[in-house]
Amino acid sequence: MFNCGLDITYGYTQSDEISLLFAQQENTFNRKVRKLNSVLAGEASAKFSLLLGAIGCFDCRISQLPNIEEVVNYFRWRSQDAHRNALNAHCYWCLRLDGKSATEATSMMKGLSVADKNELLFEYGINFNHLPNWQKRGVGLYWEEYKKQGFNPISGETIPTLRRRIRQDLDLPMKDKYSKFIAKFLNNPGDF
């Protein structure tokens, strides 16, 4: 999605969801929501299908948030949702692999607290806190600059150049540290 022609400064993914932060100056299609929705859904579906070797389909929703604080809150909400989804999915699949039907597993989880779910996983030999952070918090993607040796054809010299690449972050911070992390991708990040 970072290479689909839009200026994206941060991407976040968890489960089957992708959240993208557009650069403030991004103005492709004059920011027409309907056009962006169709292009982004098409791009994600096409690339996923090619990589999967089967058809996959994404929908798209654009949230036009009024200020930086709400953008930060949005990404915190997605991160918290990742944690909740991961805990539920691990519990559900432990029960399913133990022979429970989908209905039985869902019913058994109904009303369980976070502590109860952690205890359930522990009974299956899983300490949720020891799982890789990306499984619990999601994955962040963003541009990073790096130095590379280049060649100046005019002078014939090898010179240091600055390039950028997409960084995949599997160890995102949590809570207030995540707010500060997200704020750095925004113009005028304020005091988070």
Backbone as a chain_set.jsonl record, in Angstrom:
{"seq": "MFNCGLDITYGYTQSDEISLLFAQQENTFNRKVRKLNSVLAGEASAKFSLLLGAIGCFDCRISQLPNIEEVVNYFRWRSQDAHRNALNAHCYWCLRLDGKSATEATSMMKGLSVADKNELLFEYGINFNHLPNWQKRGVGLYWEEYKKQGFNPISGETIPTLRRRIRQDLDLPMKDKYSKFIAKFLNNPGDF", "coords": {"N": [[0.825, -1.192, 0.0], [2.099, 1.151, 0.523], [3.348, 1.767, -1.789], [1.501, 2.524, -3.718], [1.07, 4.883, -4.99], [0.104, 6.883, -3.365], [0.784, 9.252, -0.77], [1.805, 7.95, 1.986], [2.366, 7.922, 5.414], [2.394, 6.306, 7.642], [1.611, 2.961, 8.363], [-0.545, 0.482, 9.652], [-1.207, -2.761, 10.746], [-3.284, -5.435, 11.712], [-4.697, -8.566, 12.427], [-7.105, -8.918, 9.992], [-7.035, -6.355, 9.081], [-6.109, -3.15, 7.777], [-4.68, -0.095, 8.476], [-4.118, 3.162, 7.409], [-2.138, 6.071, 7.463], [-2.397, 9.026, 5.931], [-0.189, 11.432, 4.497], [-0.302, 14.834, 5.469], [-0.215, 16.638, 3.334], [-1.039, 15.106, 1.217], [-2.885, 14.829, -1.727], [-4.044, 13.397, -3.751], [-6.441, 12.62, -6.212], [-7.895, 14.768, -5.375], [-8.549, 14.275, -2.766], [-10.958, 12.908, -2.777], [-13.284, 10.987, -1.247], [-14.823, 8.737, -2.126], [-13.413, 7.926, -4.424], [-10.84, 7.39, -3.377], [-11.534, 5.319, -1.593], [-12.33, 3.262, -3.407], [-9.986, 2.852, -4.927], [-8.052, 2.17, -2.96], [-9.202, -0.147, -1.792], [-9.198, -1.798, -4.032], [-6.424, -1.933, -4.643], [-5.379, -3.191, -2.292], [-6.804, -5.623, -2.328], [-5.979, -6.721, -4.802], [-3.136, -7.0, -4.553], [-2.943, -8.653, -2.269], [-4.296, -10.926, -3.219], [-2.595, -11.725, -5.304], [-0.256, -12.38, -3.845], [-1.261, -14.38, -2.167], [-2.15, -16.265, -3.958], [-4.685, -16.921, -4.46], [-8.076, -15.731, -4.516], [-8.633, -12.791, -2.706], [-10.411, -10.371, -0.842], [-10.76, -6.993, -0.027], [-12.44, -4.459, 1.848], [-13.004, -0.923, 2.23], [-12.644, 1.92, 4.287], [-12.747, 5.297, 5.055], [-11.576, 7.436, 7.495], [-12.037, 10.611, 8.339], [-10.444, 12.541, 10.362], [-10.695, 15.098, 12.876], [-8.52, 16.313, 14.192], [-5.116, 16.176, 15.437], [-4.98, 14.835, 17.882], [-7.183, 13.104, 17.768], [-6.409, 11.462, 15.677], [-4.232, 10.141, 16.813], [-5.63, 8.874, 18.893], [-7.23, 7.174, 17.363], [-5.356, 5.308, 16.277], [-4.432, 4.237, 18.673], [-6.743, 2.996, 19.562], [-7.025, 1.013, 17.573], [-4.787, -0.517, 18.16], [-5.375, -1.413, 20.75], [-7.595, -2.931, 20.137], [-6.37, -4.9, 18.63], [-4.985, -6.317, 20.599], [-7.095, -7.342, 22.167], [-8.44, -8.869, 20.215], [-6.441, -10.728, 19.581], [-6.114, -12.149, 21.991], [-8.685, -13.276, 22.273], [-8.787, -14.811, 19.888], [-6.699, -16.665, 20.246], [-7.673, -18.093, 22.458], [-10.094, -19.112, 21.403], [-9.165, -20.765, 19.267], [-7.612, -22.596, 20.644], [-9.594, -23.973, 22.03], [-11.062, -24.96, 19.846], [-9.146, -26.616, 18.584], [-9.025, -28.464, 20.522], [-11.185, -29.969, 20.077], [-13.678, -28.821, 20.353], [-16.722, -27.523, 18.983], [-17.417, -24.758, 16.732], [-19.563, -23.304, 17.762], [-19.644, -24.267, 20.408], [-17.102, -23.451, 21.365], [-17.31, -20.661, 21.139], [-19.441, -20.2, 22.88], [-18.339, -21.094, 25.311], [-16.47, -19.133, 25.771], [-17.91, -16.891, 26.213], [-18.564, -14.179, 28.286], [-16.232, -14.46, 29.737], [-13.598, -13.028, 31.622], [-10.657, -10.97, 31.035], [-8.609, -11.992, 32.621], [-9.628, -14.576, 33.071], [-9.493, -15.582, 30.47], [-6.754, -15.541, 30.017], [-6.034, -17.441, 31.896], [-7.313, -19.686, 30.818], [-5.785, -20.032, 28.471], [-3.374, -20.624, 29.682], [-3.904, -23.131, 30.69], [-3.642, -24.577, 28.404], [-1.001, -24.495, 28.019], [-0.009, -22.053, 27.177], [1.39, -18.959, 27.665], [0.153, -15.938, 27.43], [1.443, -13.486, 27.666], [3.996, -14.061, 26.85], [3.958, -14.397, 24.152], [4.986, -13.362, 20.833], [5.316, -9.83, 20.406], [4.195, -8.663, 18.08], [2.093, -10.333, 17.485], [0.284, -9.712, 19.432], [-0.019, -6.938, 19.413], [-0.048, -5.986, 16.833], [1.36, -4.783, 13.687], [3.568, -2.244, 12.685], [4.281, -0.041, 9.975], [6.536, 2.049, 8.302], [8.309, 4.791, 6.743], [11.843, 4.849, 6.665], [14.954, 6.522, 6.775], [18.147, 5.797, 5.365], [21.693, 5.423, 5.054], [23.612, 4.972, 2.12], [26.124, 3.765, -0.046], [26.822, 5.521, -2.944], [27.317, 6.233, -6.455], [28.898, 8.846, -8.065], [28.546, 9.863, -11.22], [29.659, 12.019, -12.537], [31.892, 12.996, -11.126], [33.157, 10.617, -10.725], [33.426, 9.472, -8.274], [32.858, 7.521, -5.295], [30.201, 8.108, -3.208], [28.485, 8.992, -0.13], [25.001, 8.445, 0.064], [21.593, 9.321, 0.725], [18.863, 7.323, 1.302], [15.507, 5.943, 1.287], [13.465, 3.524, 2.903], [10.955, 1.041, 3.528], [10.152, 0.392, 6.808], [9.504, -2.353, 8.854], [7.901, -2.747, 11.795], [7.892, -4.813, 14.424], [7.604, -4.665, 17.092], [5.906, -2.771, 18.546], [5.405, 0.089, 20.665], [3.439, 0.533, 23.723], [0.361, 2.014, 24.962], [0.769, 5.231, 26.361], [3.318, 5.589, 25.321], [2.961, 4.616, 22.778], [1.234, 6.536, 21.782], [2.961, 8.766, 21.623], [4.744, 7.75, 19.786], [3.11, 7.511, 17.479], [2.45, 10.209, 17.141], [4.788, 11.311, 16.171], [4.685, 10.903, 13.457], [3.034, 12.756, 12.472], [2.42, 16.038, 11.232], [3.265, 18.844, 13.177], [3.208, 17.566, 15.893], [2.508, 18.153, 18.528], [2.132, 17.939, 22.115], [2.432, 15.05, 23.154]], "CA": [[0.0, 0.0, 0.0], [2.994, 2.296, 0.546], [3.826, 2.026, -3.146], [0.357, 2.574, -4.637], [0.927, 6.222, -5.557], [-0.366, 7.839, -2.357], [1.806, 9.59, 0.223], [1.413, 7.333, 3.247], [3.468, 8.079, 6.361], [2.377, 5.215, 8.616], [0.639, 1.901, 8.137], [-0.701, -0.404, 10.801], [-2.035, -3.904, 10.401], [-3.543, -6.488, 12.698], [-5.743, -9.453, 11.956], [-7.343, -8.705, 8.568], [-7.26, -4.922, 8.922], [-5.002, -2.267, 7.429], [-4.96, 1.322, 8.727], [-3.102, 3.987, 6.773], [-2.108, 7.5, 7.783], [-1.954, 9.816, 4.788], [0.52, 12.677, 4.784], [-1.252, 15.952, 5.439], [-0.206, 17.279, 2.019], [-1.538, 14.165, 0.196], [-4.073, 15.403, -2.354], [-4.412, 12.604, -4.915], [-7.888, 12.599, -6.484], [-8.465, 15.871, -4.579], [-9.018, 13.643, -1.529], [-12.337, 12.446, -2.918], [-13.391, 9.779, -0.436], [-15.294, 7.598, -2.922], [-12.335, 7.496, -5.303], [-9.815, 6.782, -2.526], [-12.066, 4.039, -1.111], [-12.298, 2.236, -4.452], [-8.602, 2.575, -5.304], [-7.376, 1.471, -1.866], [-9.752, -1.505, -1.695], [-8.707, -2.531, -5.19], [-4.983, -2.175, -4.472], [-5.176, -4.189, -1.237], [-7.347, -6.905, -2.799], [-5.149, -7.243, -5.887], [-1.828, -7.431, -4.046], [-3.163, -9.793, -1.39], [-4.65, -12.068, -4.065], [-1.381, -12.174, -5.994], [0.631, -13.018, -2.876], [-1.916, -15.566, -1.645], [-2.371, -17.24, -5.016], [-6.133, -17.138, -4.479], [-8.76, -14.442, -4.452], [-8.915, -12.158, -1.424], [-11.136, -9.132, -1.104], [-10.785, -6.014, 1.06], [-13.278, -3.278, 1.72], [-12.244, 0.253, 2.65], [-13.371, 2.978, 4.995], [-11.859, 6.428, 5.342], [-11.966, 8.234, 8.663], [-11.479, 11.961, 8.281], [-10.423, 12.933, 11.769], [-10.614, 16.561, 12.94], [-7.303, 16.873, 14.769], [-4.026, 15.234, 15.704], [-5.323, 14.005, 19.043], [-8.093, 12.039, 17.327], [-5.627, 10.517, 14.869], [-3.499, 9.326, 17.787], [-6.635, 8.023, 19.552], [-7.644, 6.14, 16.41], [-4.347, 4.244, 16.228], [-4.436, 3.556, 19.985], [-7.93, 2.137, 19.559], [-6.732, -0.153, 16.738], [-3.816, -1.317, 18.899], [-6.098, -2.082, 21.839], [-8.432, -3.936, 19.489], [-5.478, -6.003, 18.258], [-4.709, -7.092, 21.811], [-8.34, -8.039, 22.507], [-8.677, -9.886, 19.177], [-5.423, -11.787, 19.695], [-6.445, -12.963, 23.155], [-9.878, -14.055, 21.926], [-8.479, -15.79, 18.839], [-5.909, -17.746, 20.823], [-8.578, -18.914, 23.267], [-11.027, -19.779, 20.499], [-8.521, -21.838, 18.519], [-7.237, -23.665, 21.591], [-10.806, -24.764, 22.253], [-11.394, -25.662, 18.593], [-8.173, -27.694, 18.387], [-9.315, -29.444, 21.564], [-12.356, -30.724, 19.66], [-14.939, -28.078, 20.523], [-17.28, -26.949, 17.762], [-17.38, -23.291, 16.72], [-20.599, -22.843, 18.691], [-19.218, -24.585, 21.773], [-15.972, -22.587, 21.728], [-17.837, -19.309, 21.32], [-20.255, -20.219, 24.097], [-17.465, -21.241, 26.47], [-15.73, -17.889, 25.982], [-18.843, -15.811, 26.521], [-18.555, -13.701, 29.67], [-14.938, -14.617, 30.403], [-12.791, -11.82, 31.794], [-9.308, -11.077, 30.487], [-7.881, -12.917, 33.505], [-10.14, -15.922, 32.785], [-8.973, -16.004, 29.164], [-5.337, -15.845, 30.226], [-5.992, -18.713, 32.621], [-7.679, -20.71, 29.841], [-4.607, -20.276, 27.639], [-2.356, -21.252, 30.517], [-4.264, -24.549, 30.754], [-3.16, -25.177, 27.158], [0.45, -24.306, 27.97], [0.33, -20.786, 26.52], [1.432, -17.731, 28.453], [-0.128, -14.899, 26.447], [2.448, -12.43, 27.789], [5.239, -14.485, 26.223], [3.812, -14.436, 22.695], [5.644, -12.22, 20.181], [4.52, -8.598, 20.506], [3.425, -8.379, 16.873], [0.849, -11.108, 17.535], [-0.62, -9.088, 20.408], [-0.158, -5.49, 19.2], [-0.069, -5.63, 15.428], [2.624, -4.442, 13.029], [3.645, -0.892, 12.131], [5.15, 0.155, 8.817], [6.799, 3.466, 8.061], [9.528, 5.07, 6.002], [13.036, 5.219, 7.411], [16.075, 6.896, 5.925], [19.396, 5.09, 5.639], [22.809, 5.822, 4.2], [24.06, 3.96, 1.174], [27.179, 4.26, -0.928], [26.384, 5.747, -4.31], [28.376, 6.576, -7.391], [28.698, 10.094, -8.779], [29.124, 9.629, -12.553], [30.381, 13.206, -13.001], [33.221, 13.037, -10.49], [33.731, 9.282, -10.676], [33.66, 9.128, -6.868], [31.84, 6.864, -4.476], [29.757, 9.091, -2.21], [27.334, 8.546, 0.667], [23.698, 8.981, -0.337], [20.499, 9.052, 1.657], [17.738, 6.634, 0.677], [14.47, 5.567, 2.248], [12.884, 2.195, 2.739], [9.86, 0.771, 4.461], [10.552, -0.376, 7.989], [8.455, -3.172, 9.469], [8.137, -2.714, 13.243], [7.176, -5.916, 15.064], [7.64, -4.455, 18.538], [5.348, -1.443, 18.784], [5.202, 0.429, 22.08], [2.055, 0.482, 24.203], [-0.267, 3.1, 25.712], [1.253, 6.592, 26.112], [4.489, 5.516, 24.446], [2.449, 4.453, 21.421], [0.731, 7.856, 21.39], [4.12, 9.569, 21.222], [5.257, 7.12, 18.568], [2.223, 7.906, 16.376], [2.52, 11.662, 16.979], [5.967, 11.706, 15.397], [4.372, 10.792, 12.034], [2.113, 13.837, 12.144], [2.962, 17.391, 11.262], [2.882, 19.521, 14.428], [2.721, 16.501, 16.761], [2.015, 18.61, 19.826], [2.774, 17.442, 23.328], [1.816, 13.777, 23.526]], "C": [[0.873, 1.262, 0.0], [3.461, 2.681, -0.853], [2.692, 2.128, -4.159], [0.105, 3.982, -5.182], [0.399, 7.26, -4.593], [0.758, 8.08, -1.353], [1.33, 9.114, 1.594], [2.601, 7.415, 4.198], [3.527, 6.953, 7.386], [1.293, 4.229, 8.225], [0.619, 0.997, 9.353], [-1.591, -1.552, 10.373], [-2.123, -4.864, 11.573], [-4.719, -7.285, 12.176], [-5.918, -9.26, 10.445], [-7.569, -7.233, 8.255], [-5.972, -4.181, 8.598], [-5.464, -0.84, 7.719], [-3.801, 2.129, 8.171], [-3.249, 5.437, 7.213], [-1.554, 8.227, 6.571], [-1.16, 11.017, 5.284], [-0.481, 13.822, 4.662], [-1.333, 16.6, 4.064], [-0.712, 16.358, 0.906], [-2.84, 14.7, -0.39], [-4.47, 14.649, -3.625], [-5.933, 12.508, -5.01], [-8.612, 13.701, -5.706], [-9.101, 15.364, -3.291], [-10.497, 13.226, -1.595], [-12.458, 11.074, -2.273], [-13.821, 8.577, -1.265], [-14.195, 7.048, -3.815], [-11.237, 6.804, -4.493], [-10.274, 5.422, -2.007], [-11.932, 2.951, -2.18], [-10.865, 1.871, -4.831], [-7.897, 1.773, -4.209], [-7.894, 0.042, -1.702], [-9.242, -2.361, -2.841], [-7.233, -2.889, -5.067], [-4.732, -3.29, -3.449], [-5.647, -5.561, -1.698], [-6.45, -7.536, -3.855], [-3.819, -7.776, -5.362], [-1.959, -8.665, -3.153], [-3.452, -11.052, -2.203], [-3.427, -12.619, -4.783], [-0.45, -12.917, -5.038], [0.052, -14.326, -2.346], [-2.029, -16.67, -2.703], [-3.826, -17.663, -5.105], [-6.786, -15.767, -4.314], [-8.994, -14.023, -3.012], [-9.53, -10.802, -1.701], [-11.153, -8.249, 0.142], [-11.857, -4.967, 0.779], [-12.439, -2.109, 2.234], [-13.176, 1.252, 3.311], [-12.365, 4.077, 5.289], [-12.434, 7.202, 6.513], [-11.264, 9.58, 8.561], [-11.569, 12.542, 9.686], [-10.082, 14.414, 11.9], [-9.308, 17.137, 13.477], [-6.301, 15.762, 15.085], [-4.363, 14.297, 16.856], [-6.226, 12.845, 18.645], [-7.387, 11.019, 16.433], [-4.864, 9.574, 15.796], [-4.461, 8.374, 18.486], [-7.083, 6.881, 18.644], [-6.636, 4.992, 16.406], [-4.215, 3.528, 17.569], [-5.603, 2.583, 20.064], [-7.662, 0.875, 18.744], [-5.757, -1.086, 17.453], [-4.485, -2.082, 20.044], [-7.001, -3.178, 21.285], [-7.599, -5.143, 19.081], [-5.235, -6.91, 19.455], [-5.924, -7.945, 22.189], [-8.617, -9.171, 21.502], [-7.702, -11.042, 19.297], [-5.743, -12.716, 20.859], [-7.651, -13.861, 22.854], [-9.572, -15.143, 20.904], [-7.663, -16.952, 19.392], [-6.788, -18.675, 21.668], [-9.49, -19.748, 22.37], [-10.357, -20.97, 19.814], [-7.96, -22.925, 19.422], [-8.433, -24.579, 21.828], [-11.18, -25.56, 21.003], [-10.455, -26.836, 18.363], [-8.341, -28.799, 19.427], [-10.61, -30.216, 21.263], [-13.688, -30.023, 19.833], [-15.408, -27.539, 19.17], [-17.172, -25.427, 17.85], [-18.382, -22.728, 17.728], [-20.185, -23.096, 20.129], [-18.093, -23.656, 22.228], [-16.442, -21.167, 21.998], [-18.628, -19.215, 22.613], [-19.382, -20.289, 25.353], [-16.715, -19.945, 26.793], [-16.621, -16.735, 26.427], [-18.773, -15.455, 28.009], [-17.231, -13.872, 30.396], [-14.214, -13.273, 30.493], [-11.433, -12.028, 31.126], [-8.495, -12.069, 31.313], [-8.313, -14.358, 33.245], [-9.573, -16.454, 31.464], [-7.487, -16.335, 29.264], [-5.169, -17.179, 30.939], [-6.333, -19.88, 31.688], [-6.47, -21.053, 28.964], [-3.524, -21.001, 28.418], [-2.619, -22.753, 30.646], [-3.812, -25.302, 29.501], [-1.658, -24.952, 26.966], [0.894, -23.021, 27.299], [0.286, -19.656, 27.54], [1.308, -16.591, 27.455], [0.936, -13.798, 26.484], [3.754, -12.782, 27.09], [5.136, -14.611, 24.7], [4.542, -13.243, 22.084], [4.726, -10.992, 20.184], [3.687, -8.335, 19.263], [2.12, -9.164, 16.855], [-0.176, -10.453, 18.451], [-0.93, -7.636, 20.074], [-0.307, -5.079, 17.751], [1.314, -5.238, 14.94], [2.522, -3.032, 12.478], [4.603, -0.864, 10.955], [5.314, 1.651, 8.587], [8.122, 3.605, 7.318], [10.648, 5.375, 6.973], [14.129, 5.572, 6.404], [17.3, 6.1, 6.338], [20.454, 5.575, 4.655], [23.247, 4.647, 3.342], [25.174, 4.576, 0.33], [26.636, 4.351, -2.35], [27.566, 6.121, -5.18], [27.995, 7.856, -8.109], [29.346, 9.949, -10.15], [29.927, 10.832, -13.079], [31.805, 13.232, -12.437], [33.917, 11.684, -10.482], [33.992, 8.791, -9.268], [32.501, 8.335, -6.282], [31.489, 7.834, -3.357], [28.614, 8.519, -1.38], [26.053, 9.217, 0.164], [22.674, 8.603, 0.712], [19.34, 8.451, 0.867], [16.671, 6.393, 1.733], [13.91, 4.211, 1.876], [11.771, 2.034, 3.767], [10.403, -0.072, 5.604], [9.326, -1.098, 8.534], [8.782, -3.266, 10.955], [7.257, -3.763, 13.915], [7.08, -5.754, 16.57], [7.158, -3.04, 18.875], [5.205, -1.171, 20.28], [3.714, 0.383, 22.439], [1.66, 1.801, 24.864], [0.32, 4.461, 25.362], [2.487, 6.609, 25.214], [4.055, 5.341, 22.995], [1.88, 5.779, 20.915], [1.872, 8.741, 20.897], [4.717, 9.047, 19.925], [4.424, 7.56, 17.362], [2.349, 9.404, 16.093], [3.717, 12.081, 16.136], [5.727, 11.605, 13.885], [3.467, 11.931, 11.554], [2.854, 15.164, 12.107], [2.449, 18.059, 12.53], [2.379, 18.522, 15.457], [2.273, 16.938, 18.138], [2.748, 17.938, 20.972], [2.089, 16.169, 23.779], [2.714, 13.065, 24.474]], "O": [[0.442, 2.316, -0.467], [3.919, 3.803, -1.07], [2.896, 1.848, -5.34], [-0.946, 4.246, -5.766], [0.257, 8.423, -4.971], [1.586, 7.199, -1.119], [0.554, 9.791, 2.268], [3.713, 7.028, 3.841], [4.59, 6.674, 7.94], [0.2, 4.614, 7.809], [1.644, 0.777, 9.998], [-2.61, -1.346, 9.713], [-1.163, -5.069, 12.315], [-5.629, -6.735, 11.555], [-4.956, -9.427, 9.695], [-8.225, -6.902, 7.268], [-4.893, -4.532, 9.076], [-6.526, -0.427, 7.255], [-2.638, 1.818, 8.43], [-4.36, 5.957, 7.317], [-0.384, 8.068, 6.222], [-1.429, 11.551, 6.36], [-1.396, 13.771, 3.841], [-2.4, 17.065, 3.663], [-0.806, 16.79, -0.243], [-3.784, 14.992, 0.343], [-5.157, 15.204, -4.482], [-6.618, 12.336, -4.002], [-9.801, 13.579, -5.412], [-10.064, 15.944, -2.788], [-11.188, 13.201, -0.577], [-11.812, 10.117, -2.7], [-13.243, 7.499, -1.125], [-14.057, 5.832, -3.95], [-10.756, 5.742, -4.887], [-9.489, 4.473, -1.982], [-11.472, 1.847, -1.89], [-10.564, 0.695, -5.034], [-7.213, 0.794, -4.508], [-7.105, -0.88, -1.496], [-8.893, -3.524, -2.641], [-6.839, -4.019, -5.355], [-3.966, -4.217, -3.709], [-4.957, -6.557, -1.481], [-6.187, -8.738, -3.816], [-3.424, -8.892, -5.698], [-1.176, -9.608, -3.27], [-2.914, -12.12, -1.911], [-3.242, -13.833, -4.863], [0.085, -13.969, -5.387], [0.794, -15.277, -2.103], [-2.006, -17.857, -2.378], [-4.153, -18.655, -5.757], [-6.12, -14.778, -4.009], [-9.49, -14.802, -2.199], [-9.198, -10.157, -2.695], [-11.514, -8.7, 1.228], [-12.14, -4.635, -0.372], [-11.287, -2.297, 2.628], [-14.338, 1.398, 2.933], [-11.249, 3.8, 5.727], [-13.608, 7.572, 6.526], [-10.042, 9.667, 8.685], [-12.632, 12.974, 10.133], [-9.275, 14.935, 11.13], [-9.01, 18.31, 13.251], [-6.614, 14.574, 15.007], [-4.063, 13.104, 16.803], [-6.054, 11.727, 19.131], [-7.74, 9.84, 16.439], [-4.852, 8.36, 15.589], [-4.15, 7.195, 18.658], [-7.291, 5.758, 19.104], [-7.023, 3.829, 16.521], [-3.916, 2.334, 17.6], [-5.46, 1.473, 20.577], [-8.029, -0.221, 19.169], [-5.885, -2.307, 17.362], [-4.19, -3.255, 20.273], [-7.151, -4.234, 21.9], [-8.063, -6.279, 19.173], [-5.277, -8.134, 19.332], [-5.787, -9.13, 22.494], [-8.981, -10.282, 21.888], [-8.082, -12.201, 19.134], [-5.652, -13.936, 20.724], [-7.633, -15.057, 23.147], [-10.045, -16.271, 21.038], [-7.913, -18.105, 19.04], [-6.656, -19.897, 21.598], [-9.632, -20.955, 22.569], [-10.921, -22.064, 19.784], [-7.846, -24.074, 18.996], [-8.303, -25.804, 21.826], [-11.575, -26.722, 21.107], [-10.896, -27.924, 17.994], [-7.866, -29.92, 19.243], [-11.074, -31.01, 22.081], [-14.728, -30.585, 19.49], [-14.6, -27.152, 18.326], [-16.874, -24.878, 18.91], [-18.075, -21.786, 18.458], [-20.357, -22.227, 20.983], [-18.126, -23.135, 23.343], [-16.022, -20.542, 22.972], [-18.492, -18.244, 23.357], [-19.662, -19.615, 26.343], [-16.367, -19.693, 27.947], [-16.142, -15.731, 26.953], [-18.905, -16.321, 28.874], [-17.11, -13.473, 31.554], [-14.224, -12.485, 29.547], [-11.105, -13.137, 30.704], [-7.773, -12.896, 30.756], [-7.477, -15.26, 33.201], [-9.219, -17.628, 31.358], [-7.021, -17.302, 28.661], [-4.267, -17.953, 30.621], [-5.71, -20.94, 31.764], [-6.172, -22.227, 28.742], [-2.841, -21.878, 27.888], [-1.683, -23.551, 30.704], [-3.622, -26.518, 29.535], [-1.117, -25.19, 25.886], [2.05, -22.903, 26.891], [-0.733, -19.43, 28.193], [2.251, -16.307, 26.716], [1.289, -13.243, 25.444], [4.541, -11.891, 26.77], [6.131, -14.901, 24.036], [4.703, -12.216, 22.744], [3.516, -11.107, 19.99], [2.571, -7.828, 19.377], [1.137, -8.709, 16.27], [-1.38, -10.627, 18.259], [-2.006, -7.147, 20.42], [-0.658, -3.934, 17.468], [2.303, -5.34, 15.666], [1.514, -2.665, 11.875], [5.61, -1.572, 10.939], [4.354, 2.416, 8.668], [8.935, 2.682, 7.269], [10.45, 6.065, 7.973], [14.21, 4.989, 5.322], [17.473, 5.768, 7.511], [20.142, 6.07, 3.572], [23.252, 3.495, 3.777], [25.155, 5.771, 0.035], [26.072, 3.396, -2.883], [28.681, 6.303, -4.691], [26.915, 7.956, -8.691], [30.573, 9.914, -10.245], [30.772, 10.678, -13.96], [32.778, 13.455, -13.158], [35.125, 11.605, -10.259], [34.701, 7.803, -9.076], [31.35, 8.454, -6.7], [32.368, 8.322, -2.646], [27.86, 7.669, -1.855], [26.039, 10.414, -0.124], [22.876, 7.672, 1.491], [18.897, 9.025, -0.128], [16.898, 6.61, 2.923], [13.885, 3.812, 0.712], [11.67, 2.789, 4.734], [11.029, -1.11, 5.392], [8.249, -0.516, 8.654], [9.823, -3.805, 11.331], [6.035, -3.622, 13.969], [6.53, -6.618, 17.253], [7.906, -2.226, 19.416], [4.921, -2.077, 21.063], [2.854, 0.217, 21.574], [2.511, 2.593, 25.269], [0.369, 4.82, 24.185], [2.676, 7.542, 24.433], [4.704, 5.856, 22.085], [2.033, 6.106, 19.738], [1.749, 9.392, 19.86], [5.144, 9.824, 19.07], [4.982, 7.943, 16.334], [2.354, 9.819, 14.934], [3.663, 13.105, 15.455], [6.497, 12.17, 13.109], [3.178, 12.042, 10.363], [3.801, 15.379, 12.864], [1.297, 17.85, 12.911], [1.221, 18.612, 15.867], [1.692, 16.13, 18.863], [3.857, 17.432, 20.803], [1.256, 16.197, 24.685], [2.392, 11.964, 24.921]]}, "num_chains": 1, "name": "protein.A"}
